[in-house]
């Protein structure tokens, strides 16, 4: 008996509780699905009754207030949106915002850099250069308020998260599965810490508590531990936003 090929990913609309829908573009992460989640989310924001839109790596949460908005018309509008184009064939969109973020790779700030070098069979110098050369994008924000998932790094960075957890500080830059995460708070994690920034992606006291947005481009610039300490006294931890 010949096994048929798996069906290609198709966007699906799923109910999510009493006040939400999930637009799912793939069963697994991929750059095309991530572009679709972000682009469809932007259009969903303008639909009548929508109160919140949260893009993830391959899906988008859409929430509404059921006391004010009937479910059926919004469901129909979302189905029309998903049927309006081939969401998995969108070209990459040019970023409209670029962040320049200082990062220290000194030994105390990059305790797992040597482990990543062993996993990838590359030198620490080459790995640091990968980070400095990469124009990563905010793929999603989650796990903790404001915390960004960034990518994608070169394929050599496609190593798994570790099963043993390590404690990382606020501002830790950690890596796994071709992605970076910039930790908003101190936390245990299976991702490997390869640097540290003074940038806080969650600032509850600020007018805009979560300064990053999905689709933002992130460029890292090398800083010494002393330079990073000076950045910690500035509102954005030395980070600079460039409007493109």
N, C-alpha and C positions, 0 to 999 in steps of 0.2 A: 504494500500500500504506500502510495506516495504522499508525503506530508505536504500540505499546502503552505505557501509562504504566509508569514504573519501579515495581517492587515496593517496598512500604514496608519500612523497616528492621525486622528481626525478630531477637531475641536468638539468638546462635549459640554453641555450645560447640566450641572448637577444641583439639586436642592441642598441647601446647607442651613439646617435649622429653620426657625420660623421667620427669620429676617434676612436671609441671604441666599446667594447663588454662587457656585464656583464654575468659572469658565476654565476648563482643563484643555490644554493644547497638546499634551504629550504625557505618556505614562512615566517618562524619565526625562532628566534634564538634557537640553540641547540648546545651542545658540538660537536656532530658528524658533523653538518654542518660547524661549525667553523674550525674543523680540516681539513675538505675537502677544505674549502676556502683557507686556508694557504698552504696546500700541493699542490693543483692544481696551485695556484699562483706561487709557486716556479718553477714548471715545465714549466709554460707558459712564464716565463722570458727568457727561452732559445729559444723560437720560433722565426724564422726569421721575422724581421720587428717590433717586440714588443718594444715599447719605455718606457712603464710604466706599473707596476702591483701594484694594491692597494687592498689587502685583507680587507674585512669588517667582520662583525659578522657572516653572512651567505652567503656572495657572494664575488666575486672578479672582480674588474674592470681591464680590459686589454685595453691599448691604443696603437695606432700606428700612423704613419705619412702617411696619404693617398696620399701625393705628392710623396712618395718614395715606398710605399708598397701597392700593390693591395689588396682590401678588401676580395675578394673571396678566395684566397689561405689561408689567415690567418683564415678566418671563418671555412674553411674545417679542418684546423689543430686543431683548438679549439674544433670542434665537435668530431674529432677523440680522442682528449685528454679526453673529458668527457665520451666517450664510452669505454675507455680503461680499466676501473675498476669500482668496486662498491665504489664510493667515500664516501658514508655514512656508510661504514663498516670498516673504517680505524682504526687501534689501536692507542692509544695515543702515540705521539712521545716524546722521552726523550728530555728535553731542552738541548741546547748546550751553553746557556749563562744564568747566574744567577746574578741578581742585589741585593745588600744588601742596603736598603734605610732606614735611620733614620727617625722616625716620632714621633712628639709630640702629646700626648693625653691630655695635660694640658687644663684646662677649657677654656682659651682664644683661644686655637687652635682647640678645639673640641666642638663648641657651640651647636651642635645638637646631641651629644652623648646621653644625657638624653632622648631626643625625640625618638631616635632609641631604647633605653632601654624600653621605654613605648610601642612602636610598637611591639617589639619582646618578651616582658614580660621576659626579662633577665636583669641581672645586668650589669652596665657599665664595671665592672672588667671582666666579662665573655666575653663581646663583644670585649674588647681590646685584650683579650687572643686569641679569634678567629682570629683576624687580624695577630697577631704575630705567630700563629701556621699555618696559611694558606700559601701554596706555590702557589700563584696566578700566572697566565700567562697573557701575553699581548694578549688579544683576537682580538683587532683591534686598529688602531690609526686614530683619526678623530675628527670632530667638530671644532678643532683648530689645527694648525700645531704641530705635535709631541705629541698630547694629548692622553694618553693610556686609554683604557677600560680594566680592569683587572678582572679576575674571575677564577673559580666561588667560591663564599663563601658558607658556609653551608646553608641549605634550610631555616633556621630561618631568614636569611637576605633577604628573598624574599618579601620585602614590596615595594609598588609603589613609583615612583617619586611623589613629592608633587606638588600640583597645584599652590601654592603660591611660588614666587621666593625669594631667598635670595642672597645677594652678598657674594662671597667667594674670598679670595686672591689667588695670584699665589702660587702654591705649596699645595693648599688645597686638602685633601684626602676626597672624598665624596662617599656616598654609596646609593644604591637602587637596586632592582631586582637582588640580589645576585652578584652584580658587584661593583667594585670600579672605580672611575675616579680620576686621579691625574691631577689637573688643571694646564695647561701651562701658563695661564694668569688669572688675576682677571676677574670675570665674574658673572652675575646673573645665578642662576640654581635652579632647583627643586629637585636636589639631596641633601642629608643631610650631612653636614660637620662633620666628626668624628675624624679628625686629620689634621695635617699640616706637610709638609716636606720642606726642603730647596732645594730639587732637582728640576732642571728646565728641563722638557722634550723637550723644544724647546730652542735652543741656537743659534740664527742666526749668531752670531759672530764666532762660532766655525767651525773647518774644517768639522765636522760631526754635522750639526745643530740639527738633531733628533737622539739622541743616542739610543733610544729604538727601538726594532724591534718586529714584531708580533712573538709570540712563546717564547719570553724571559720569564724567570721565575723571579718573584719579591718576595723577602723576606723582610718584614719590621722588623726593630729593634727599640725598644722603646728608646726615647731620651727625656730628660727634655727640657723645654723651653730654659734654658741657654745653654745646649749642642747644641740645634738646632741653636741658634744664632751664635755659633762658627762655625757651619757647613756652614753658609751662606757666610763665607769668603773663602770657598774652591771652586775650579772650578766645582765640581759635587755635591755641596751641601751636602758633606759627603757620597754620594753614592759610592759604590764600585762594580766594574764589575768582576765577576768570570767566566773564560772560563772553561767549563766542558769537 
